[in-house]
Amino acid sequence: MDTRGLCQYSDSVNELLARYGVKFGIYKNNQFREQLFPFDTIPRVIGAEEFSFLEKGLKQRVQALNLFIKDIYHDKKIIKDGIVPEEFVYSGSGYLTQCEKVMPSKEIYTHISGIDLVQAKDKSWYILEDNLRVPSGASYPMIARDLCRKCSPQTFHGNHIEDNRNYAKLLRKTFDYVNTGGHTVILTPGRFNAAYFEHSFLAEQTGAHLASGHELTVENDHLYFIDYSGKKEQVGAVYRRISDEYLDPMNFLEESVIGIPHIYDVYRKGNVALLNAPGNGVADDKGIYYFVPKMIKYYLGEDAILSNAPTYLPFYPEDMDYVLTHFDDLVLKDVAEAGGYGVVFANKMSKQEKEDFIALLKAEPRRFIAQEVIDFLDIDILEQGEFVPRKADLRAFVLMADEPMVWKSGLTRFSRNPDSFIVNSSQGGGFKDTWVLSQ
Amino acid sequence: MGIISVEHSDRLYWLGRYSERVYTTLKIFADRYDSMIDLEEDEYADFCERQEIPNIYLSAADFARRYCFDEEDPNSIISNLTRAYDNAIVLREEIGSVTLSYIQMAVYAMNKAKQSDAPLLELQRVRDNIVAFWGIVDDSVDDEHVRSIIKLGKRIERIDIYARMHLDKKEMKREIVKLNRRIDRTGLHFSSKRLAHINYLIEEDVLDHEELVQEIEALLE
């Protein structure tokens, strides 16, 4: 398949992306700026059979993660049975005592999961990270596909590419399945959030209402949206794009001004669905990641279909020994960080930095994981008229309604820096569409 | 019909007002600028007075530059366009990406005009995009309340500017007729008494422009 045919339309597609305001917000020197998200027209292509394998593995993983969260906040069997040490559960910042014994609508915690994968040079796929709180990014390939199809219909004709513009339908199905009765709202921290484009675009595409915290109110154990005539409309589902701690100043971070007082009490009583469920951070901690294959075996009785990147927990003495012995070959990640921050490649450290880091590692072993550096498969991008290879990952989206649904596309992010593995948009990365072939 | 919050109804209204303000002030500016080329160099002073904006400009050339493009000047056209954009960007769900894109393109055209040696030519593109924005509001915004609130903002702004600038009475009358037809469809609270007074004022042989400005500004208060 000729995937480079779209390149001649690169400028046109990027102009259209600018026209439709496909941007992300970034704070630099305490100033907010909107920045276009650089799009590369050469897609990542995944064959039907290969994607079918990924789909099975992703569904399996998200089902196990959902069961894990439910277990942690209720029976805690996985801890009692010694599969996951309690230190990894309770000391992580993602665990919230407020979620103990609270059951979400239809027992679903992981409504929208963003699972980051990379493909190694031998074509094997590895899971890099699970994002179960407020993963973002699906809107970008969705709108990019629409614009690419406008610019070059012939590229898509007869190539049997799954249409990824159904993401809004999948999302709507996810909302409706858990809705407890009433409107669906997408709760945004506001225009100055990095992902505001996505919030507003998904509201438009799903027909949900985009709202800020002050537009919603709790009365008599129910959540209401107040319209401009003063009428109160009940809300049954909230796709919240704000993090747990800011969700409700009465139950979480008291100084939050973007949350809704008592929304969590409404949720606790089963009168509104929150997507994703609060407390999910307990399962997407980088330390917990190590245990996901064990969870799959424990809850589903199956071997994990998709592999983790080889990971070591310095918390375990034998892993600490390995990490110290093979330090230069590893990448170290601070479990509390995200967005590509807190990731250090040992071979890039100076002698002094290494000594300092090892001292920190020994003092706080729970804080870090170490991974073998996977030699990513490079993907071509078009740069100043030339094709150049760059590192790229894939964020796959799994949505959970009556059954898990894997979106037949994904956000492929690439590093624009030839020497970097960091693909995050906040660090200058760009994105590509992901084509999944239907046959 | 969707539900619209107080904040969004306010933003819809101001999107209508600011987009109209940009369009009409650009139109007036282009006409005045043309006459300043070979007639009265300080005509901009009268423009400022009528618009009730401080005359901070040093010359016609300074006025032409700063009134259009000075982002630090809250009365400049670029500042008004930024306000239109700031309102539009949070209304994607109500007005749709396609409608929003015309405001975005007006912003790009304005930034291009700012860099240009012949800004009047580029500023025409700003106006073209705003005209297209109005067209697409009619064509693709299905919710009558949403459409009506934006258009109400547009009507009020146009009447306001025309009255301040003592422009065409016929055009004002036409806008007031449209205002009467539109205002009930917005669901917004307004003063019927003031509306009746506006209707009375426009029928007078000698129009009291100042009173009309006061009444139109207070219509929704």
Interface residues (C-beta under 8 A of the other chain):
Chain A: A18 R19 Y20 G21 I143 H183 G190 R191 Y196 S200 F201 A203 E204 G207 A208 H209 L210 A211 S212 H214 E215 F225 I226 D227 Y228 S229 K231 E233
Chain B: G2 I3 I4 S5 V6 E7 H8 S9 D86 I89 V90 R92 E93 G96 S97 L100 S101 Q104 M105 Y108 G187 L188
